[in-house]
Amino acid sequence: MNWEVVARPQAENDVVETADWYDSQRPGLGAEFTEEVLAVFDALEMNPLLNCRQHPTRNIRWRYPKRFPYRVIYEVVAEDRLVIIAAVVHAARHDRVWRSRV
């Protein structure tokens, strides 16, 4: 049985803004970034518990796209089989960037 994956509006904005930036660097690269992030979303539908917990009290985890240095940060609500995408941020960004969203 698949998990339901829901992205917060801020996470959707993260993807759009980053894709726009990549397109400004090289046309078409933004679409490639978006495809990679959507592949992560698809993988989370199958098994969101694959990655280690990254938060001491909440079930916060993250997964990296294959080609891009970004983290897809998500929360797992096991009782409801629900995955909430909180943020898509550059891997080098400080955790305070996404902590306010979860």
N, C-alpha and C positions, 0 to 999 in steps of 0.2 A: 504494500500500500504506500502510495506516494505521500509526501508531506506537502502542505500548502505553503507557498512562498509568497510573502507580501512585502513590497518595498515601500518604505516611508517616502513621502514627497521630497524630503531633503536628500535621500539617497538617489532618487531619480534625477534631481537637479545636479548632484555630483557627477553622474554619468554624462548628462547632457553638456555640462560645462567643460568637463575633461575632454569629451569627444570633440567639442568645438575647438579647444586648444590644440589637440592633435591634428585636426584638419587644417589649422592655420600653419602648422609646421610642414605638413605634407598632405595634399588632398587625398582623401580615402583612408587615411590612418585613423580618423575618428570612428569610421564605420567598423574598422578592424577592432578597435578598442571596445566598442559597444558589443560586438559579437563575442569577444572574449569574456566580458562581464556577464552577458546572457548565458554563456556556457557554464559559468560558475553558478548562476541561478538554477539552471537545469540540473546540475550536479547536486545542489542542495535539496532539490525535490526528492532525489533518490536516497541520500544519506547525509543529513546535516551534522550528524554526530561524529563524523570521521575525524575532524580536527579537534585538538585539545581545547579545553576550557581556558579562557584567558582572563577571567574575572573571578575574584575570590568568592563572591556570594551569588552572582547571577550566572546564567548559562550563556555567556557571551563568548563567541568564537569568531575566527576569521579564516578566510581562504583567499589565496592569491590566484589571479589569472595567470596563464602560462607565460605570456609575452610581456606583460606590462607591470611596472613596479607599484602596484596598487593593492590595497587590502579591501576585500568585501567583508564588512563587519556585520555580524548578525546575532540575533538572540533566538534561542531554541525554546519553545514552549512545548515540552514533551507531552503534557496531558492533552493538548489540543492538536498535536501533530502539526504545529505551526512554526514557520521560520519567518522572523521579521528582520528584513534588511534595514539596518540603521544608517549605514554610511558606506561610501566607496571613496577611500582617501589614499593619497600617496603613502607608500610604505614608510617613507622617512618622516612623515608628519608626526608631531607629538600626540600622545593619546588623548590629551585634553580636547583635541579637535572633535573627536567623536563621542567622548564620554558623556557629554551633556545631552546626547540624543537617546541614550538607552536608559 
